Amino acid sequence: MVHSPQLLLLVQTPETLAARFQLDVRPNHEVTAILTDEKKVEVQHDGIRTMESYDVLLLSPGAKPFVPPIAGLSARDSGAAI
């Protein structure tokens, strides 16, 4: 299957990001504390808290799309993934 360069940029998984960019991506994990002096973060996932060290920290909070209040438009009809 042939993918365009644009599609390869848009369709990424934690596994492909790790393989391509050496990133440790952890969806659905909540950072509850950042200890910048120690370069550590406290992370919560499935009710378990752990401390993780880091070299470079990039936080990418999830987002929900804005659906404008247009009469007759519902989130389901807009194509927005909510």
DRENPA-3360 file (N, C-alpha, C; in nm, 2 decimals, always signed):
BEGIN
1 = MVHSPQLL = +0.08/-0.12/+0.00/+0.00/+0.00/+0.00/+0.09/+0.12/+0.00 ~ +0.06/+0.22/-0.09/+0.14/+0.34/-0.10/+0.07/+0.45/-0.02 ~ +0.14/+0.52/+0.06/+0.08/+0.64/+0.14/+0.15/+0.76/+0.09 ~ +0.07/+0.87/+0.09/+0.13/+1.00/+0.05/+0.21/+1.05/+0.18 ~ +0.31/+1.14/+0.16/+0.38/+1.19/+0.27/+0.29/+1.27/+0.37 ~ +0.19/+1.33/+0.32/+0.09/+1.40/+0.41/+0.02/+1.30/+0.50 ~ -0.03/+1.19/+0.44/-0.10/+1.09/+0.52/-0.01/+1.03/+0.62 ~ +0.12/+1.01/+0.59/+0.21/+0.95/+0.69/+0.23/+1.05/+0.81;
9 = LLVQTPET = +0.22/+1.18/+0.79/+0.23/+1.27/+0.89/+0.11/+1.27/+0.98 ~ -0.01/+1.24/+0.93/-0.13/+1.25/+1.00/-0.17/+1.12/+1.07 ~ -0.14/+1.01/+1.02/-0.18/+0.88/+1.08/-0.06/+0.83/+1.16 ~ -0.06/+0.85/+1.29/+0.05/+0.81/+1.38/-0.01/+0.73/+1.50 ~ +0.07/+0.64/+1.54/+0.03/+0.56/+1.66/+0.15/+0.58/+1.76 ~ +0.13/+0.54/+1.88/+0.25/+0.55/+1.97/+0.36/+0.46/+1.92 ~ +0.33/+0.35/+1.86/+0.44/+0.26/+1.80/+0.51/+0.33/+1.69 ~ +0.44/+0.39/+1.59/+0.51/+0.45/+1.48/+0.59/+0.57/+1.52;
17 = LAARFQLD = +0.54/+0.65/+1.62/+0.61/+0.76/+1.67/+0.74/+0.72/+1.74 ~ +0.73/+0.60/+1.81/+0.85/+0.55/+1.88/+0.96/+0.51/+1.77 ~ +0.91/+0.44/+1.67/+1.00/+0.39/+1.57/+1.06/+0.50/+1.48 ~ +0.98/+0.60/+1.45/+1.02/+0.70/+1.36/+1.10/+0.81/+1.43 ~ +1.05/+0.85/+1.55/+1.11/+0.97/+1.62/+1.17/+0.94/+1.75 ~ +1.17/+0.81/+1.79/+1.22/+0.77/+1.93/+1.15/+0.85/+2.04 ~ +1.01/+0.86/+2.02/+0.93/+0.92/+2.12/+0.86/+0.82/+2.21 ~ +0.85/+0.84/+2.34/+0.77/+0.76/+2.43/+0.64/+0.82/+2.45;
25 = VRPNHEVT = +0.54/+0.78/+2.38/+0.40/+0.84/+2.38/+0.31/+0.75/+2.46 ~ +0.24/+0.81/+2.56/+0.16/+0.73/+2.64/+0.02/+0.79/+2.65 ~ -0.07/+0.75/+2.56/-0.21/+0.80/+2.56/-0.28/+0.76/+2.69 ~ -0.37/+0.85/+2.73/-0.46/+0.82/+2.84/-0.38/+0.81/+2.97 ~ -0.27/+0.87/+2.98/-0.19/+0.88/+3.11/-0.21/+1.03/+3.15 ~ -0.22/+1.05/+3.28/-0.24/+1.18/+3.34/-0.11/+1.21/+3.42 ~ -0.05/+1.32/+3.39/+0.06/+1.37/+3.47/+0.01/+1.45/+3.58 ~ +0.03/+1.41/+3.70/-0.02/+1.47/+3.82/+0.08/+1.57/+3.89;
33 = AILTDEKK = +0.20/+1.55/+3.86/+0.31/+1.64/+3.92/+0.43/+1.64/+3.83 ~ +0.49/+1.76/+3.82/+0.61/+1.78/+3.74/+0.72/+1.83/+3.84 ~ +0.83/+1.75/+3.85/+0.94/+1.78/+3.94/+1.06/+1.82/+3.85 ~ +1.06/+1.95/+3.81/+1.15/+2.00/+3.71/+1.30/+1.99/+3.76 ~ +1.32/+2.01/+3.89/+1.46/+2.01/+3.94/+1.52/+1.86/+3.93 ~ +1.43/+1.76/+3.94/+1.47/+1.62/+3.94/+1.45/+1.56/+3.80 ~ +1.38/+1.64/+3.71/+1.35/+1.59/+3.58/+1.27/+1.46/+3.59 ~ +1.16/+1.47/+3.67/+1.07/+1.36/+3.69/+0.93/+1.40/+3.68;
41 = VEVQHDGI = +0.84/+1.31/+3.64/+0.69/+1.34/+3.64/+0.62/+1.23/+3.72 ~ +0.52/+1.27/+3.79/+0.43/+1.17/+3.85/+0.32/+1.14/+3.75 ~ +0.30/+1.01/+3.72/+0.20/+0.98/+3.62/+0.10/+0.88/+3.68 ~ -0.03/+0.91/+3.64/-0.14/+0.82/+3.69/-0.20/+0.75/+3.56 ~ -0.22/+0.62/+3.57/-0.28/+0.54/+3.46/-0.34/+0.42/+3.52 ~ -0.47/+0.40/+3.49/-0.55/+0.29/+3.55/-0.54/+0.28/+3.70 ~ -0.54/+0.40/+3.76/-0.54/+0.40/+3.91/-0.41/+0.38/+3.97 ~ -0.30/+0.36/+3.89/-0.17/+0.34/+3.95/-0.08/+0.46/+3.92;
49 = RTMESYDV = -0.01/+0.51/+4.03/+0.07/+0.62/+4.02/+0.22/+0.57/+4.01 ~ +0.30/+0.63/+3.92/+0.44/+0.60/+3.91/+0.52/+0.73/+3.89 ~ +0.65/+0.72/+3.92/+0.74/+0.83/+3.89/+0.82/+0.79/+3.77 ~ +0.83/+0.88/+3.67/+0.90/+0.86/+3.55/+1.01/+0.97/+3.53 ~ +1.13/+0.94/+3.49/+1.23/+1.04/+3.46/+1.22/+1.07/+3.31 ~ +1.27/+1.19/+3.28/+1.27/+1.24/+3.14/+1.40/+1.31/+3.11 ~ +1.43/+1.32/+2.98/+1.54/+1.40/+2.93/+1.48/+1.53/+2.88 ~ +1.38/+1.52/+2.79/+1.31/+1.63/+2.74/+1.16/+1.60/+2.76;
57 = LLLSPGAK = +1.08/+1.69/+2.81/+0.94/+1.67/+2.84/+0.85/+1.75/+2.74 ~ +0.76/+1.68/+2.68/+0.67/+1.75/+2.59/+0.53/+1.70/+2.63 ~ +0.45/+1.79/+2.68/+0.31/+1.76/+2.72/+0.22/+1.79/+2.61 ~ +0.13/+1.70/+2.58/+0.04/+1.71/+2.47/-0.10/+1.68/+2.52 ~ -0.17/+1.78/+2.58/-0.30/+1.75/+2.63/-0.40/+1.72/+2.52 ~ -0.49/+1.63/+2.54/-0.60/+1.60/+2.44/-0.69/+1.72/+2.42 ~ -0.76/+1.72/+2.32/-0.85/+1.83/+2.29/-0.98/+1.78/+2.23 ~ -1.09/+1.85/+2.25/-1.22/+1.82/+2.19/-1.25/+1.93/+2.09;
65 = PFVPPIAG = -1.31/+1.89/+1.98/-1.34/+1.99/+1.87/-1.45/+2.08/+1.92 ~ -1.45/+2.20/+1.87/-1.55/+2.30/+1.89/-1.66/+2.28/+1.79 ~ -1.78/+2.26/+1.83/-1.89/+2.25/+1.74/-1.98/+2.37/+1.75 ~ -1.99/+2.46/+1.65/-2.06/+2.59/+1.67/-2.21/+2.56/+1.68 ~ -2.27/+2.65/+1.76/-2.42/+2.64/+1.78/-2.50/+2.68/+1.66 ~ -2.51/+2.59/+1.56/-2.58/+2.62/+1.44/-2.71/+2.54/+1.45 ~ -2.82/+2.61/+1.43/-2.95/+2.54/+1.44/-2.96/+2.42/+1.34 ~ -3.00/+2.31/+1.39/-3.01/+2.19/+1.31/-2.88/+2.11/+1.30;
73 = LSARDSGA = -2.78/+2.16/+1.35/-2.65/+2.09/+1.35/-2.62/+2.02/+1.48 ~ -2.60/+1.89/+1.48/-2.57/+1.82/+1.60/-2.42/+1.77/+1.59 ~ -2.36/+1.73/+1.70/-2.22/+1.68/+1.69/-2.21/+1.56/+1.60 ~ -2.32/+1.48/+1.60/-2.31/+1.36/+1.52/-2.31/+1.39/+1.37 ~ -2.39/+1.49/+1.34/-2.40/+1.53/+1.20/-2.28/+1.61/+1.14 ~ -2.20/+1.67/+1.23/-2.09/+1.75/+1.19/-1.97/+1.68/+1.15 ~ -1.96/+1.55/+1.18/-1.84/+1.47/+1.15/-1.74/+1.48/+1.25 ~ -1.76/+1.56/+1.36/-1.67/+1.58/+1.47/-1.66/+1.46/+1.55;
81 = AI = -1.54/+1.41/+1.59/-1.53/+1.30/+1.68/-1.53/+1.35/+1.82 ~ -1.64/+1.33/+1.89/-1.65/+1.37/+2.03/-1.65/+1.26/+2.12;
% end
